Amino acid sequence: MKLVVQRVSRAEVRVEGAPIGRIDRGLLVLVAVEKGDVAADLDWCADKVLNMRIFEDSAKKMNLSAVDVATAILVVSQFTLVGDLSRGRRPGFERAAPPAEAEPMVGEFVERLRRSGLSIATGRFRAFMEVELINDGPVTLWLDSRAR
């Protein structure tokens, strides 16, 4: 799995102009499932998202996690994260898991996050979505479960 995690002041996802997921302070997580991803990838990614220390403590050091500050998380599926531009100019998506495999994996990832008790909002799988955010910091991190 590949994830882009952004610390945000607020974020919203819309489908056909209608808001379907919104958070205030928290994390926006863009997630892509690759062929061959398994439950261990889900576990590793969920643990990283929930426990990475990217929120500031009283000394202004990034020392607190989403769990520590009880923040919200907005998860948006984005298969283009696995796009390959190594040959030519048009991205290839051969590494992306097919929708029938990716959709339940994204759903299970969201479920693992929800078990934390935090407020979790989502986009809509396979929908054309507009994502609006205010990046706080800016803080943006890239996670690849295959690098664990």
C-alpha positions as CSV (number, residue, x, y, z in Angstrom):
1,M,0.0,0.0,0.0
2,K,1.1,3.5,-0.7
3,L,-0.2,6.4,1.4
4,V,0.3,10.1,1.4
5,V,-0.5,11.5,4.8
6,Q,-1.0,15.3,5.3
7,R,-1.6,17.1,8.5
8,V,-4.4,19.5,7.8
9,S,-6.3,22.4,9.5
10,R,-9.3,21.1,7.6
11,A,-10.1,18.9,4.6
12,E,-13.2,18.0,2.6
13,V,-14.0,15.6,-0.2
14,R,-16.9,16.1,-2.6
15,V,-18.6,14.0,-5.2
16,E,-20.7,15.8,-7.8
17,G,-20.3,19.0,-5.8
18,A,-21.8,17.5,-2.6
19,P,-19.6,17.1,0.5
20,I,-19.4,13.5,1.6
21,G,-16.5,13.6,4.1
22,R,-15.2,16.5,6.1
23,I,-12.8,17.0,9.0
24,D,-11.3,19.9,10.9
25,R,-7.8,19.5,12.4
26,G,-6.5,16.1,11.6
27,L,-5.0,13.9,8.9
28,L,-5.9,13.6,5.2
29,V,-4.8,10.1,4.1
30,L,-4.7,9.3,0.4
31,V,-4.4,5.5,-0.1
32,A,-3.6,3.2,-3.0
33,V,-3.7,-0.6,-2.9
34,E,-1.1,-2.5,-5.0
35,K,-1.4,-6.0,-6.4
36,G,-0.2,-8.4,-3.7
37,D,-1.0,-6.3,-0.7
38,V,-2.1,-8.4,2.3
39,A,-3.5,-7.9,5.8
40,A,0.0,-7.2,7.2
41,D,0.2,-4.2,4.9
42,L,-3.2,-3.0,6.3
43,D,-2.0,-3.4,9.9
44,W,1.3,-1.7,9.3
45,C,-0.3,1.3,7.5
46,A,-3.0,1.7,10.1
47,D,-0.5,1.6,12.9
48,K,1.7,4.2,11.3
49,V,-1.2,6.6,10.5
50,L,-2.5,6.4,14.1
51,N,0.8,6.5,15.9
52,M,3.2,8.6,13.8
53,R,4.2,11.6,15.8
54,I,3.5,14.6,13.6
55,F,1.5,16.8,15.9
56,E,3.3,19.4,18.0
57,D,3.6,19.2,21.8
58,S,3.8,22.2,24.1
59,A,7.5,22.6,23.2
60,K,6.5,22.9,19.5
61,K,8.2,19.6,18.6
62,M,6.4,17.0,16.5
63,N,6.0,14.5,19.3
64,L,2.3,13.6,19.4
65,S,0.2,11.2,17.3
66,A,-3.3,11.4,16.0
67,V,-4.3,9.1,18.9
68,D,-2.6,11.4,21.4
69,V,-4.4,14.5,20.3
70,A,-7.7,12.6,19.5
71,T,-7.9,14.1,16.0
72,A,-10.0,13.2,13.0
73,I,-8.8,11.4,9.8
74,L,-10.2,11.6,6.3
75,V,-9.3,8.7,4.1
76,V,-9.6,9.0,0.3
77,S,-8.7,6.2,-2.1
78,Q,-6.4,7.3,-4.9
79,F,-5.0,4.6,-7.1
80,T,-2.9,7.1,-9.0
81,L,-0.4,7.0,-6.2
82,V,0.9,3.8,-7.8
83,G,1.2,5.4,-11.2
84,D,4.4,4.5,-13.0
85,L,6.0,7.2,-15.2
86,S,9.3,5.4,-15.7
87,R,8.5,4.9,-19.4
88,G,7.0,7.6,-21.5
89,R,4.8,10.4,-20.3
90,R,1.5,8.7,-19.6
91,P,1.3,6.9,-16.2
92,G,0.9,3.2,-16.2
93,F,-1.2,1.6,-13.5
94,E,-0.2,-2.0,-13.8
95,R,0.8,-2.2,-10.1
96,A,-2.6,-1.0,-8.9
97,A,-4.8,-3.7,-7.5
98,P,-8.0,-4.2,-9.5
99,P,-11.1,-2.5,-8.0
100,A,-12.6,-5.7,-6.8
101,E,-9.5,-6.3,-4.6
102,A,-8.7,-2.7,-3.7
103,E,-12.1,-1.6,-2.5
104,P,-12.4,-4.2,0.3
105,M,-8.8,-3.5,1.3
106,V,-9.5,0.3,1.6
107,G,-12.6,-0.6,3.6
108,E,-10.7,-2.8,5.9
109,F,-8.0,-0.1,6.3
110,V,-10.8,2.4,7.3
111,E,-12.2,-0.2,9.8
112,R,-8.8,-0.6,11.4
113,L,-8.6,3.2,11.9
114,R,-12.1,3.3,13.3
115,R,-11.1,0.7,16.0
116,S,-9.0,3.5,17.5
117,G,-12.1,5.4,18.5
118,L,-11.1,8.4,16.4
119,S,-13.6,10.1,14.0
120,I,-12.9,8.7,10.5
121,A,-14.5,10.2,7.4
122,T,-14.1,8.8,3.9
123,G,-14.4,9.6,0.2
124,R,-16.2,7.3,-2.2
125,F,-14.4,4.4,-3.9
126,R,-14.3,4.7,-7.7
127,A,-16.0,8.1,-7.7
128,F,-14.6,11.2,-9.3
129,M,-13.8,13.3,-6.2
130,E,-12.8,16.8,-5.4
131,V,-10.5,17.1,-2.4
132,E,-10.0,20.4,-0.7
133,L,-7.5,20.9,2.1
134,I,-5.5,23.3,4.1
135,N,-2.1,21.7,4.8
136,D,-0.9,22.5,8.3
137,G,2.8,23.2,8.4
138,P,2.9,22.0,5.6
139,V,3.4,18.5,6.8
140,T,3.2,15.8,4.1
141,L,4.6,12.3,4.5
142,W,4.8,9.3,2.1
143,L,4.4,5.7,3.4
144,D,5.0,2.5,1.5
145,S,4.1,-0.7,3.3
146,R,6.6,-2.6,1.1
147,A,9.4,-0.6,2.6
148,R,8.6,-1.9,6.2
